[in-house]
Amino acid sequence: MKKYILLLALCLCQYTFATGPSHTTLKITPLSINKQGSLLYRYKIITNPMGGHYFEDVLYGVGSFKDGKFTSLREQVIHGDNSDANIDYEKYNAEMNKLNQWLSSPCKTSDLMDDFTS
């Protein structure tokens, strides 16, 4: 009888570790500050609210911060589409590598907007 209870307990316990921890990753790279005190920055946001082990959607772009308010000026998404069994992992990883290079590269004039200067 003890064997069956132990076996049942082990089977039920495996479902407690079905997913990993939830997380959000935000990377901000400052680019410029204008005369009005606005900060221009690049950003990347990765969110995994359910803790699943899959490729997440990634939001990235250029934004502005002034007087406690964040404003997105340009935003794009890399979709980690998990609904399809034929996900192109190489394409997703290539896009992520390009994004990480863009975030760590020096400020370019194409990133500057309005009255921001390098």
C-alpha positions as CSV (number, residue, x, y, z in Angstrom):
1,M,0.0,0.0,0.0
2,K,2.9,2.4,0.8
3,K,4.3,1.8,-2.6
4,Y,1.1,3.0,-4.3
5,I,0.8,6.1,-2.1
6,L,4.4,7.0,-2.8
7,L,3.9,6.4,-6.6
8,L,0.8,8.6,-6.5
9,A,2.6,11.4,-4.6
10,L,5.5,11.3,-7.1
11,C,3.2,11.5,-10.1
12,L,1.3,14.5,-8.6
13,C,4.5,16.4,-7.7
14,Q,5.8,16.5,-11.2
15,Y,3.1,19.0,-12.2
16,T,4.4,21.5,-9.7
17,F,7.4,22.2,-11.8
18,A,5.6,22.5,-15.2
19,T,7.0,26.0,-15.9
20,G,9.9,28.2,-14.9
21,P,9.7,31.5,-13.1
22,S,8.0,34.5,-14.7
23,H,10.4,37.3,-15.7
24,T,10.7,40.7,-17.4
25,T,14.0,42.0,-18.9
26,L,14.4,45.6,-19.8
27,K,17.6,47.1,-21.3
28,I,17.9,50.8,-21.7
29,T,20.7,52.6,-23.6
30,P,20.8,56.4,-23.2
31,L,21.6,58.3,-26.4
32,S,21.1,62.0,-25.9
33,I,19.6,64.8,-23.8
34,N,18.2,67.9,-25.4
35,K,18.0,71.5,-24.0
36,Q,14.5,70.9,-22.6
37,G,15.8,68.0,-20.4
38,S,14.3,65.1,-22.4
39,L,16.3,61.9,-22.5
40,L,16.4,59.9,-25.8
41,Y,17.1,56.2,-25.3
42,R,17.0,52.8,-27.1
43,Y,15.2,50.0,-25.3
44,K,14.5,46.3,-25.4
45,I,11.7,44.6,-23.4
46,I,11.3,40.9,-23.0
47,T,8.4,39.6,-21.0
48,N,7.5,36.0,-20.0
49,P,4.5,36.4,-17.6
50,M,3.6,32.7,-17.6
51,G,7.1,31.3,-17.0
52,G,6.9,29.0,-20.0
53,H,9.9,27.8,-21.9
54,Y,9.4,29.3,-25.3
55,F,10.6,32.2,-27.5
56,E,9.1,35.4,-26.2
57,D,8.0,38.5,-28.1
58,V,10.5,41.2,-27.9
59,L,9.6,44.9,-28.1
60,Y,12.3,47.3,-29.0
61,G,12.7,50.8,-30.2
62,V,13.6,54.4,-29.4
63,G,11.8,56.4,-26.7
64,S,11.9,59.6,-24.8
65,F,11.7,60.4,-21.1
66,K,10.7,63.8,-19.6
67,D,9.0,64.9,-16.4
68,G,8.4,61.3,-15.3
69,K,6.7,60.2,-18.5
70,F,8.0,57.6,-21.0
71,T,7.0,58.1,-24.6
72,S,7.7,55.5,-27.4
73,L,8.9,57.3,-30.5
74,R,9.6,54.2,-32.7
75,E,8.7,50.7,-31.7
76,Q,9.0,47.3,-33.4
77,V,8.4,43.7,-32.3
78,I,10.2,40.5,-32.9
79,H,7.6,37.8,-32.7
80,G,8.6,34.5,-31.0
81,D,5.5,32.9,-32.5
82,N,5.0,29.7,-30.5
83,S,1.7,28.7,-32.1
84,D,3.4,27.1,-35.0
85,A,5.4,23.9,-34.6
86,N,7.8,25.0,-37.4
87,I,9.4,28.0,-35.7
88,D,12.4,29.3,-37.5
89,Y,14.8,29.4,-34.6
90,E,17.7,30.5,-36.8
91,K,15.8,33.6,-38.0
92,Y,14.7,34.4,-34.5
93,N,18.2,34.1,-33.1
94,A,19.6,36.2,-36.1
95,E,17.1,39.0,-35.4
96,M,18.0,38.9,-31.7
97,N,21.8,39.1,-32.5
98,K,21.2,42.1,-34.7
99,L,19.0,43.7,-32.0
100,N,21.7,43.2,-29.4
101,Q,24.4,44.7,-31.7
102,W,22.1,47.7,-32.3
103,L,21.6,48.2,-28.6
104,S,25.3,48.1,-27.8
105,S,26.5,50.2,-30.9
106,P,27.3,53.9,-30.5
107,C,24.6,56.5,-31.2
108,K,23.9,57.1,-34.9
109,T,22.3,60.1,-36.5
110,S,19.5,57.9,-37.7
111,D,18.6,57.3,-34.0
112,L,18.3,61.0,-33.2
113,M,15.0,62.8,-33.6
114,D,13.6,66.3,-33.2
115,D,16.0,68.5,-31.3
116,F,18.4,65.8,-30.0
117,T,22.0,66.0,-31.0
118,S,24.9,63.6,-30.6
